[in-house]
């Protein structure tokens, strides 16, 4: 699961060794690169033994760094985990021999990851615990966070949820101590995945959105791919298939672009799960097969087995028992060759259900017993894992005691430093007298800067006033049209009624009363029309503070009514908008929300505004009654049609996803210029 990609954390290190250590690093790099050549069948692999026998050799390229070594290993870890492990083991021997402690931790973690890729999770834990012991003793907070994160991910996969959350929280603590914001976000993403396993989708989305916000800012495509995948799982568990499909499609798009075959395979499987929940069997089978093909390509039995399990469940759900049994047996044949007892448990339970449906109760009982045996095996292995955790807790306790001793020593040193600081301040006071001679010169520079700032402020104010005036003129034109078309005819009718009363003296009292009542009704219609026009006008805050502030104000006012729960999420909105652009987006958003208020019978509205380098996306989702899109073609109202036209005039795209009883999702994607605040 998450641990499969934590190797990317290891490539974010920078060292400051002495000159001799630098030479050792270069030696290690050349050894590993030569070993890679040997694995690919090149003759240069023979030089490896020469280097091991002769400790000195000529460096072909002094610019080679240990980071390049890690990048090389990361490129082959999922395709050739055995090869990666052999190379990392040789590197670990050299690092241990030369007391390169931080490299020992990184390589131990790397070896653990190679085992986890092959689903040998308990072997992976052995290496992760060795890495943790070393990192805690050596005081490397970032490496300690990496290792806790890896252990938590293994716990998550083995369904040791309590241990998983404890290790993830420890990872967050050490990442924050090391000042690694991006890795804190990774840990939040892992906690979100754990909450998905526990079906706590509300907390899952909370942690995943915190991760997504950081990854969007840092343009971390790999992490965004994983985060979109987990968000898709959360929405699927909430039976929001449309939203789940939106995020899994984003995950697939990134995985294809990055050529990340592992994430592409699991994303295809999630898409198949979504189709299965919608009873769309053909699409479900198609994407399970796509996931399986990629699993075969990278030789990952876990991916292949899970694809077969998905196919078997799909056929079982639609009563195709023969096909379901065939795929379940294929899954068993794949998974039996691995050490992943959890997946074997899933297959045994599935086979038991299939044979029960076929009426073959002896075989059903047989696999039920095997499932029980596997479950007991998992329990026994979990007890062994608890022993590891007890050792870690004891080591952490000793580490905390050591940390407090260091704090006490630091306090003593700080008192001593205070005296030294006092003497320094006294000396600086003397120097300050000399500095005062520069005061007038510095003051003159500041005055010139202030003048330039005032001139810039005046120019900015003029430009802002011009933009506001242009927006006001456009709004007056629109208001004039609405008054002419809406209020004008009603006022004309009032005038006709009053004229009739004044000129037709022979009207009876009853007729005059009816005319007056009609006039009163028409007057009320005028007031209603004026109120509607006033309400639809862009607020002043849109002109003064921009689109983002106007939307936040609109959401705040909607929440004050207590008729709706409105949620707003804005990511990376830093585009400088022209007034017409802001006005068009605001009016479009307002029109969609008005439609929800008057027609959807909804209680919850979710608004997401996301900007990247190419476009601005506004997605508005409600839990209302939905409608048939064919009704839009025959609708007499122009509001939604005007909104679509307005977005198309901005060269944007308008998407509508709805059907009766399923709510509505409106997505507007508008291209933007490469112009940032």
C-alpha positions, 0 to 999 in steps of 0.5 A: 500500500502506501509503503510501496512509494515511501522509497521516494522519501529516501532521495531527498537527503543531503550530506555534509561528510568530510573529504574522505567520506566523499571519496567513499560515497563516490566509490559506492556509487561506481560499485552499484552502477557497475553492478547494474551493468552486470544485471543487464548482461554487460561486460562491465559487471566483471569490474565489480570484483576488481573494485572489491579486491582493490580499494583504490581506482580512478574516479571517472566522474567526480560529479557523481553523487549518492543521490544519483545512486538512489535515483538509479535504484528507484527506477528499477525497484518495482521492476526488479526488486531482487536485483535492487536488494542485491545491490542495496545489500552490497552498498550496506556492507560498504556503508557499515564498514565505513561507519556511514550511519545515515546511509545504513538507515537509508539502505536498510529501509530500501531493502525493507521496501524491496521485500514489501514490493514482493508482499513479504511484509514480515521480512520487510518489518525486520529491516525497518526495525533495524533501521529504526533502532539505528536512527533513534540512536543516531538522532536523525529525525527525518530518517526516523520519520521515514522508518516510522512511516514505512512500519505504519504502512506495513501495519496498515496492510496487515490490518494492525490498525492501532499500531499503524496509527501510532506509527504514522503519528510518530512519523508526523512528530519526527517530520515536523521536528525535521521541518519536512512539510512535504513529508508531513503531508505524506504522513497525513495521506497515509492516515487518510488511507488508514481511515479508509480501511476503518470506513471513517471517510469523514476523517479520511477526506480531512487528512487527504485534503490536507495532503492534496493542498500541499502536493498541489502547491509543490506540484508533486505529481506522484503524491497527487496520484496516490492522494486522488486514488485514496479520495476516490476510495473514500467517495466510493465508500460513501456511494458517491460514484460520480465523485469517486470516478472524477478522482480516480480518472485524475489518478489514472491520468497522472500515473500514465503521464509519470509511467507509474505502472503500480499506481496505474494498476491499482487505479484501474482496479478502483475504477473497476470497483466503481463500475461493479457498484453501479452494476456495469459488469462489462466496464468492470470486467474491462478494467479488472483485466487492465489492472491484471495485465499491468500486474503481469507486466511488472510481475507483481502477484499481489496486483494480479491476484487482486484483479482475479479476486475482483473478477470473481466477485463481479461474476459471483454478484451476477450469478455467473458461478462457473466464471467466478470459480475459474477466476477465484482459482486463478487468484489462489494459484497466483497468491499461493506462490506469495507470502501474503497470507492476508490475500490468501485469506480473502481468496479462501473466503471467496471460494467458500462463498462460491461453493456454497452458492453451487451447493457443494457444501463439503468444499465450502467447509474445506475453504472455510477451515483453511480461512480459519487456519490462515486467520490464526496464522495472521494472529500468531504473526501479529503477536510477533509483531507486537514484540517488535513494537514493545522493543521500539517503545522501550527504545523510544523511552530511552531516547526520550530520557536521553533527550531530557538529559540533553535539554538539561545540559542545554539549559546550563549552557544557555545560562553560561551563554547569557553571560557571554551575550551580556558582554557582547551586548556591552561591546555592541553598545559601544559600536552603536555610537559609531553606527549613529553617524550613518543615521542621516544617510540611512534616513535619506534612503528611506525617505526616497524609498517612501516617495517611490512607494507612494508613487507606485501606490498612486498608480495602483489606485488609478488603475484600480479605479479605472477597472472599477469604473469599467465594471460599473459601466458594464453593470449599468448596461446590464441593469438597464436592459433588465429594467427595460425588459422586466420592469418597463412592461409592468410599469406600462400596465400600471399606467394603462390601469390608472389612465383607464380610471381617470378617463372612463368615468362610467365604470362601475365601482366594482369594475374600478375596484378590480382595476385597482386590485390588478394595479396593486398586484402589478405594483407588487410584481414590479417590487419583486422584479426590482428585488430580484435584479438587486439580488442578482447584481454583483456585490461590491466585494467582488469589485473591491476584493475580487472573486475569491472574497466574493465567493467566501462571502456568498457561502457565509451568507448561505450558511447563515440561513441554516437552510443549507450546509455549504462547504467551500474549498479553494486550492492555489487560487493565485490568478490575476483576473480581469473584471469581466472575468471575475464577473462572469465566474461569479454570475455563473457560480451564483446562477448554479447555486440559485438553481440548487436553492429553487429546484434541487431540494438539497440540504448540502452544497460542496464547492471546490475551486482548483487552479493549476498552471493551465486552467481554473476548475469550479466544481459544485455538487449537491445532494438534491433530487437531480433531473433528467438532462433532456429537460434542459433542452426543452426548458423555458428558463434561460439561466442555465443556458446563459451560464453555459454560454457565458463559460463558452465565451471564456473559451471554457468547458461546461460539464453537467453530471446528474440524474433523478435521485442522484444529485447534481455535479456541475464542473466548469473548466476555464483556461487562464493566462500564465499570470500570477499574483 
